[in-house]
Amino acid sequence: MDSRTIAIGLGILAEYDALSGLNQESGVAQPTRIAGPDVGHGCGHNLLGAASLGAAIAVKKEIENGNNLGEKVTLVGATKFVS
């Protein structure tokens, strides 16, 4: 690649935030709050981080196999605890 070549890539955001008021005991039928910090993953945002990682790995494999998806993939992690 010389100085006139533009590298093309793909960025994927892996969001894994936690929200207040969503904590509860695991393995019980009735929602039971946990004493202590009032932050949890009840809305599915925790799944977005794992899904984004899977997508980045899949894109990287496709790039390595010669498919025209750009030259690189970048996974960026972002978290925010909202109270």
GUZA-665476 format. One record per residue: residue number from 1; x, z, y of N, C-alpha, C in turn. Coordinates in nm, 3 decimals, decimal comma. Example, Ala and Ser with C-alpha at 12.3 -4.5 7.8 and 13.67 -1.06 7.14 Angstrom:
BEGIN
@nr=1	n_X=1,319	n_Z=0,780	n_Y=-0,569	ca_X=1,230	ca_Z=0,780	ca_Y=-0,450	c_X=1,320	c_Z=0,780	c_Y=-0,330 $
@nr=2	n_X=1,285	n_Z=0,708	n_Y=-0,225	ca_X=1,367	ca_Z=0,714	ca_Y=-0,106	c_X=1,290	c_Z=0,787	c_Y=0,003 $
***
This chain:
BEGIN
@nr=1	n_X=0,085	n_Z=0,000	n_Y=-0,117	ca_X=0,000	ca_Z=0,000	ca_Y=0,000	c_X=0,090	c_Z=0,000	c_Y=0,123 $
@nr=2	n_X=0,075	n_Z=-0,100	n_Y=0,209	ca_X=0,153	ca_Z=-0,102	ca_Y=0,333	c_X=0,074	c_Z=-0,036	c_Y=0,445 $
@nr=3	n_X=0,132	n_Z=-0,033	n_Y=0,564	ca_X=0,070	ca_Z=0,040	ca_Y=0,676	c_X=-0,060	c_Z=-0,024	c_Y=0,724 $
@nr=4	n_X=-0,090	n_Z=-0,148	n_Y=0,685	ca_X=-0,213	ca_Z=-0,214	ca_Y=0,728	c_X=-0,327	c_Z=-0,197	c_Y=0,629 $
@nr=5	n_X=-0,302	n_Z=-0,132	n_Y=0,517	ca_X=-0,404	ca_Z=-0,114	ca_Y=0,415	c_X=-0,485	c_Z=0,012	c_Y=0,443 $
@nr=6	n_X=-0,614	n_Z=0,002	n_Y=0,428	ca_X=-0,701	ca_Z=0,118	ca_Y=0,446	c_X=-0,738	c_Z=0,173	c_Y=0,309 $
@nr=7	n_X=-0,710	n_Z=0,301	n_Y=0,286	ca_X=-0,749	ca_Z=0,365	ca_Y=0,160	c_X=-0,897	c_Z=0,402	c_Y=0,168 $
@nr=8	n_X=-0,969	n_Z=0,367	n_Y=0,065	ca_X=-1,111	ca_Z=0,397	ca_Y=0,060	c_X=-1,134	c_Z=0,506	c_Y=-0,044 $
@nr=9	n_X=-1,209	n_Z=0,606	n_Y=-0,007	ca_X=-1,235	ca_Z=0,716	ca_Y=-0,098	c_X=-1,378	c_Z=0,764	c_Y=-0,087 $
@nr=10	n_X=-1,409	n_Z=0,862	n_Y=-0,167	ca_X=-1,543	ca_Z=0,919	ca_Y=-0,170	c_X=-1,531	c_Z=1,070	c_Y=-0,160 $
@nr=11	n_X=-1,609	n_Z=1,132	n_Y=-0,074	ca_X=-1,611	ca_Z=1,277	ca_Y=-0,061	c_X=-1,743	c_Z=1,332	c_Y=-0,114 $
@nr=12	n_X=-1,734	n_Z=1,443	n_Y=-0,187	ca_X=-1,852	ca_Z=1,508	ca_Y=-0,243	c_X=-1,851	c_Z=1,654	c_Y=-0,200 $
@nr=13	n_X=-1,963	n_Z=1,701	n_Y=-0,146	ca_X=-1,975	ca_Z=1,840	ca_Y=-0,102	c_X=-2,029	c_Z=1,926	c_Y=-0,215 $
@nr=14	n_X=-1,956	n_Z=2,031	n_Y=-0,250	ca_X=-2,001	ca_Z=2,127	ca_Y=-0,351	c_X=-2,048	c_Z=2,252	c_Y=-0,279 $
@nr=15	n_X=-2,178	n_Z=2,266	n_Y=-0,265	ca_X=-2,238	ca_Z=2,380	ca_Y=-0,194	c_X=-2,273	c_Z=2,488	c_Y=-0,296 $
@nr=16	n_X=-2,233	n_Z=2,610	n_Y=-0,268	ca_X=-2,265	ca_Z=2,718	ca_Y=-0,361	c_X=-2,292	c_Z=2,847	c_Y=-0,284 $
@nr=17	n_X=-2,388	n_Z=2,840	n_Y=-0,194	ca_X=-2,418	ca_Z=2,957	ca_Y=-0,112	c_X=-2,513	c_Z=3,053	c_Y=-0,183 $
@nr=18	n_X=-2,521	n_Z=3,173	n_Y=-0,131	ca_X=-2,611	ca_Z=3,275	ca_Y=-0,182	c_X=-2,700	c_Z=3,321	c_Y=-0,066 $
@nr=19	n_X=-2,823	n_Z=3,355	n_Y=-0,096	ca_X=-2,919	ca_Z=3,393	ca_Y=0,006	c_X=-2,964	c_Z=3,537	c_Y=-0,014 $
@nr=20	n_X=-2,997	n_Z=3,600	n_Y=0,095	ca_X=-3,043	ca_Z=3,740	ca_Y=0,087	c_X=-3,180	c_Z=3,749	c_Y=0,020 $
@nr=21	n_X=-3,203	n_Z=3,861	n_Y=-0,047	ca_X=-3,332	ca_Z=3,886	ca_Y=-0,108	c_X=-3,355	c_Z=3,818	c_Y=-0,241 $
@nr=22	n_X=-3,255	n_Z=3,758	n_Y=-0,301	ca_X=-3,274	ca_Z=3,683	ca_Y=-0,424	c_X=-3,203	c_Z=3,744	c_Y=-0,544 $
@nr=23	n_X=-3,154	n_Z=3,866	n_Y=-0,534	ca_X=-3,086	ca_Z=3,925	ca_Y=-0,650	c_X=-3,187	c_Z=3,988	c_Y=-0,745 $
@nr=24	n_X=-3,157	n_Z=3,985	n_Y=-0,875	ca_X=-3,242	ca_Z=4,050	ca_Y=-0,974	c_X=-3,164	c_Z=4,068	c_Y=-1,103 $
@nr=25	n_X=-3,212	n_Z=4,160	n_Y=-1,186	ca_X=-3,151	ca_Z=4,186	ca_Y=-1,317	c_X=-3,166	c_Z=4,062	c_Y=-1,404 $
@nr=26	n_X=-3,067	n_Z=4,038	n_Y=-1,489	ca_X=-3,076	ca_Z=3,926	ca_Y=-1,582	c_X=-3,133	c_Z=3,974	c_Y=-1,715 $
@nr=27	n_X=-3,197	n_Z=3,884	n_Y=-1,787	ca_X=-3,247	ca_Z=3,913	ca_Y=-1,920	c_X=-3,372	c_Z=3,998	c_Y=-1,928 $
@nr=28	n_X=-3,447	n_Z=4,009	n_Y=-1,820	ca_X=-3,573	ca_Z=4,085	ca_Y=-1,823	c_X=-3,687	c_Z=3,993	c_Y=-1,782 $
@nr=29	n_X=-3,806	n_Z=4,021	n_Y=-1,837	ca_X=-3,921	ca_Z=3,935	ca_Y=-1,810	c_X=-3,976	c_Z=3,951	c_Y=-1,669 $
@nr=30	n_X=-3,975	n_Z=4,073	n_Y=-1,618	ca_X=-4,027	ca_Z=4,099	ca_Y=-1,484	c_X=-3,913	c_Z=4,104	c_Y=-1,383 $
@nr=31	n_X=-3,925	n_Z=4,039	n_Y=-1,268	ca_X=-3,820	ca_Z=4,047	ca_Y=-1,167	c_X=-3,791	c_Z=4,193	c_Y=-1,129 $
@nr=32	n_X=-3,667	n_Z=4,234	n_Y=-1,145	ca_X=-3,625	ca_Z=4,370	ca_Y=-1,113	c_X=-3,503	c_Z=4,361	c_Y=-1,024 $
@nr=33	n_X=-3,513	n_Z=4,410	n_Y=-0,903	ca_X=-3,404	ca_Z=4,400	ca_Y=-0,807	c_X=-3,286	c_Z=4,484	c_Y=-0,848 $
@nr=34	n_X=-3,167	n_Z=4,441	n_Y=-0,813	ca_X=-3,043	ca_Z=4,513	ca_Y=-0,838	c_X=-3,011	c_Z=4,596	c_Y=-0,715 $
@nr=35	n_X=-2,974	n_Z=4,722	n_Y=-0,736	ca_X=-2,934	ca_Z=4,806	ca_Y=-0,623	c_X=-2,799	c_Z=4,758	c_Y=-0,571 $
@nr=36	n_X=-2,779	n_Z=4,763	n_Y=-0,443	ca_X=-2,652	ca_Z=4,721	ca_Y=-0,383	c_X=-2,671	c_Z=4,601	c_Y=-0,294 $
@nr=37	n_X=-2,569	n_Z=4,518	n_Y=-0,285	ca_X=-2,578	ca_Z=4,401	ca_Y=-0,196	c_X=-2,699	c_Z=4,315	c_Y=-0,230 $
@nr=38	n_X=-2,769	n_Z=4,274	n_Y=-0,128	ca_X=-2,895	ca_Z=4,202	ca_Y=-0,144	c_X=-2,875	c_Z=4,051	c_Y=-0,134 $
@nr=39	n_X=-2,781	n_Z=3,997	n_Y=-0,212	ca_X=-2,749	ca_Z=3,854	ca_Y=-0,207	c_X=-2,749	c_Z=3,800	c_Y=-0,349 $
@nr=40	n_X=-2,809	n_Z=3,682	n_Y=-0,370	ca_X=-2,811	ca_Z=3,624	ca_Y=-0,503	c_X=-2,831	c_Z=3,474	c_Y=-0,500 $
@nr=41	n_X=-2,837	n_Z=3,416	n_Y=-0,619	ca_X=-2,852	ca_Z=3,271	ca_Y=-0,636	c_X=-2,986	c_Z=3,241	c_Y=-0,702 $
@nr=42	n_X=-3,094	n_Z=3,255	n_Y=-0,630	ca_X=-3,226	ca_Z=3,233	ca_Y=-0,688	c_X=-3,288	c_Z=3,100	c_Y=-0,651 $
@nr=43	n_X=-3,224	n_Z=3,023	n_Y=-0,566	ca_X=-3,287	ca_Z=2,901	ca_Y=-0,517	c_X=-3,225	c_Z=2,773	c_Y=-0,573 $
@nr=44	n_X=-3,124	n_Z=2,786	n_Y=-0,656	ca_X=-3,064	ca_Z=2,668	ca_Y=-0,717	c_X=-2,939	c_Z=2,616	c_Y=-0,650 $
@nr=45	n_X=-2,901	n_Z=2,670	n_Y=-0,534	ca_X=-2,780	ca_Z=2,622	ca_Y=-0,468	c_X=-2,656	c_Z=2,643	c_Y=-0,553 $
@nr=46	n_X=-2,655	n_Z=2,746	n_Y=-0,639	ca_X=-2,541	ca_Z=2,768	ca_Y=-0,726	c_X=-2,523	c_Z=2,652	c_Y=-0,824 $
@nr=47	n_X=-2,632	n_Z=2,584	n_Y=-0,859	ca_X=-2,624	ca_Z=2,469	ca_Y=-0,949	c_X=-2,565	c_Z=2,346	c_Y=-0,880 $
@nr=48	n_X=-2,582	n_Z=2,338	n_Y=-0,749	ca_X=-2,528	ca_Z=2,222	ca_Y=-0,675	c_X=-2,377	c_Z=2,216	c_Y=-0,684 $
@nr=49	n_X=-2,310	n_Z=2,331	n_Y=-0,680	ca_X=-2,164	ca_Z=2,332	ca_Y=-0,690	c_X=-2,116	c_Z=2,275	c_Y=-0,823 $
@nr=50	n_X=-2,177	n_Z=2,320	n_Y=-0,933	ca_X=-2,139	ca_Z=2,271	ca_Y=-1,066	c_X=-2,173	c_Z=2,122	c_Y=-1,082 $
@nr=51	n_X=-2,289	n_Z=2,082	n_Y=-1,033	ca_X=-2,328	ca_Z=1,940	ca_Y=-1,043	c_X=-2,235	c_Z=1,851	c_Y=-0,961 $
@nr=52	n_X=-2,193	n_Z=1,900	n_Y=-0,845	ca_X=-2,101	ca_Z=1,822	ca_Y=-0,761	c_X=-1,965	c_Z=1,808	c_Y=-0,828 $
@nr=53	n_X=-1,918	n_Z=1,914	n_Y=-0,894	ca_X=-1,793	ca_Z=1,907	ca_Y=-0,967	c_X=-1,803	c_Z=1,804	c_Y=-1,080 $
@nr=54	n_X=-1,914	n_Z=1,806	n_Y=-1,153	ca_X=-1,935	ca_Z=1,707	ca_Y=-1,259	c_X=-1,936	c_Z=1,565	c_Y=-1,206 $
@nr=55	n_X=-2,000	n_Z=1,546	n_Y=-1,091	ca_X=-2,004	ca_Z=1,412	ca_Y=-1,030	c_X=-1,865	c_Z=1,367	c_Y=-0,989 $
@nr=56	n_X=-1,785	n_Z=1,457	n_Y=-0,931	ca_X=-1,650	ca_Z=1,422	ca_Y=-0,889	c_X=-1,563	c_Z=1,384	c_Y=-1,009 $
@nr=57	n_X=-1,576	n_Z=1,458	n_Y=-1,118	ca_X=-1,500	ca_Z=1,426	ca_Y=-1,241	c_X=-1,541	c_Z=1,290	c_Y=-1,295 $
@nr=58	n_X=-1,671	n_Z=1,261	n_Y=-1,296	ca_X=-1,720	ca_Z=1,132	ca_Y=-1,346	c_X=-1,670	c_Z=1,016	c_Y=-1,260 $
@nr=59	n_X=-1,673	n_Z=1,034	n_Y=-1,127	ca_X=-1,625	ca_Z=0,928	ca_Y=-1,037	c_X=-1,475	c_Z=0,907	c_Y=-1,057 $
@nr=60	n_X=-1,398	n_Z=1,015	n_Y=-1,072	ca_X=-1,254	ca_Z=1,003	ca_Y=-1,094	c_X=-1,225	c_Z=0,924	c_Y=-1,221 $
@nr=61	n_X=-1,299	n_Z=0,951	n_Y=-1,327	ca_X=-1,280	ca_Z=0,877	ca_Y=-1,453	c_X=-1,312	c_Z=0,729	c_Y=-1,434 $
@nr=62	n_X=-1,417	n_Z=0,699	n_Y=-1,358	ca_X=-1,452	ca_Z=0,560	ca_Y=-1,334	c_X=-1,344	c_Z=0,489	c_Y=-1,251 $
@nr=63	n_X=-1,287	n_Z=0,560	n_Y=-1,154	ca_X=-1,177	ca_Z=0,502	ca_Y=-1,075	c_X=-1,058	c_Z=0,473	c_Y=-1,166 $
@nr=64	n_X=-1,026	n_Z=0,569	n_Y=-1,253	ca_X=-0,914	ca_Z=0,551	ca_Y=-1,346	c_X=-0,938	c_Z=0,437	c_Y=-1,444 $
@nr=65	n_X=-1,065	n_Z=0,409	n_Y=-1,476	ca_X=-1,100	ca_Z=0,299	ca_Y=-1,566	c_X=-1,103	c_Z=0,164	c_Y=-1,496 $
@nr=66	n_X=-1,072	n_Z=0,163	n_Y=-1,367	ca_X=-1,064	ca_Z=0,038	ca_Y=-1,294	c_X=-1,191	c_Z=-0,007	c_Y=-1,226 $
@nr=67	n_X=-1,295	n_Z=0,073	n_Y=-1,227	ca_X=-1,417	ca_Z=0,037	ca_Y=-1,157	c_X=-1,396	c_Z=0,048	c_Y=-1,006 $
@nr=68	n_X=-1,459	n_Z=-0,036	n_Y=-0,932	ca_X=-1,436	ca_Z=-0,048	ca_Y=-0,788	c_X=-1,515	c_Z=0,057	c_Y=-0,710 $
@nr=69	n_X=-1,468	n_Z=0,182	n_Y=-0,718	ca_X=-1,536	ca_Z=0,292	ca_Y=-0,648	c_X=-1,447	c_Z=0,351	c_Y=-0,540 $
@nr=70	n_X=-1,342	n_Z=0,284	n_Y=-0,505	ca_X=-1,248	ca_Z=0,337	ca_Y=-0,407	c_X=-1,119	c_Z=0,378	c_Y=-0,474 $
@nr=71	n_X=-1,035	n_Z=0,448	n_Y=-0,399	ca_X=-0,904	ca_Z=0,486	ca_Y=-0,450	c_X=-0,894	c_Z=0,632	c_Y=-0,488 $
@nr=72	n_X=-0,982	n_Z=0,717	n_Y=-0,433	ca_X=-0,978	ca_Z=0,858	ca_Y=-0,468	c_X=-1,112	c_Z=0,922	c_Y=-0,440 $
@nr=73	n_X=-1,131	n_Z=1,038	n_Y=-0,502	ca_X=-1,251	ca_Z=1,119	ca_Y=-0,478	c_X=-1,203	c_Z=1,258	c_Y=-0,437 $
@nr=74	n_X=-1,270	n_Z=1,316	n_Y=-0,337	ca_X=-1,235	ca_Z=1,449	ca_Y=-0,287	c_X=-1,358	c_Z=1,538	c_Y=-0,299 $
@nr=75	n_X=-1,338	n_Z=1,653	n_Y=-0,364	ca_X=-1,445	ca_Z=1,753	ca_Y=-0,376	c_X=-1,417	c_Z=1,862	c_Y=-0,273 $
@nr=76	n_X=-1,515	n_Z=1,888	n_Y=-0,187	ca_X=-1,502	ca_Z=1,988	ca_Y=-0,083	c_X=-1,600	c_Z=2,100	c_Y=-0,112 $
@nr=77	n_X=-1,550	n_Z=2,223	n_Y=-0,119	ca_X=-1,635	ca_Z=2,338	ca_Y=-0,146	c_X=-1,680	c_Z=2,405	c_Y=-0,017 $
@nr=78	n_X=-1,805	n_Z=2,450	n_Y=-0,014	ca_X=-1,857	ca_Z=2,519	ca_Y=0,104	c_X=-1,950	c_Z=2,631	c_Y=0,059 $
@nr=79	n_X=-1,930	n_Z=2,747	n_Y=0,115	ca_X=-2,018	ca_Z=2,859	ca_Y=0,083	c_X=-2,054	c_Z=2,934	c_Y=0,210 $
@nr=80	n_X=-2,170	n_Z=2,993	n_Y=0,208	ca_X=-2,215	ca_Z=3,074	ca_Y=0,322	c_X=-2,311	c_Z=3,179	c_Y=0,268 $
@nr=81	n_X=-2,286	n_Z=3,302	n_Y=0,300	ca_X=-2,377	ca_Z=3,410	ca_Y=0,262	c_X=-2,471	c_Z=3,433	c_Y=0,378 $
@nr=82	n_X=-2,597	n_Z=3,411	n_Y=0,357	ca_X=-2,698	ca_Z=3,423	ca_Y=0,462	c_X=-2,773	c_Z=3,555	c_Y=0,444 $
@nr=83	n_X=-2,779	n_Z=3,631	n_Y=0,551	ca_X=-2,854	ca_Z=3,758	ca_Y=0,541	c_X=-2,961	c_Z=3,763	c_Y=0,648 $
***
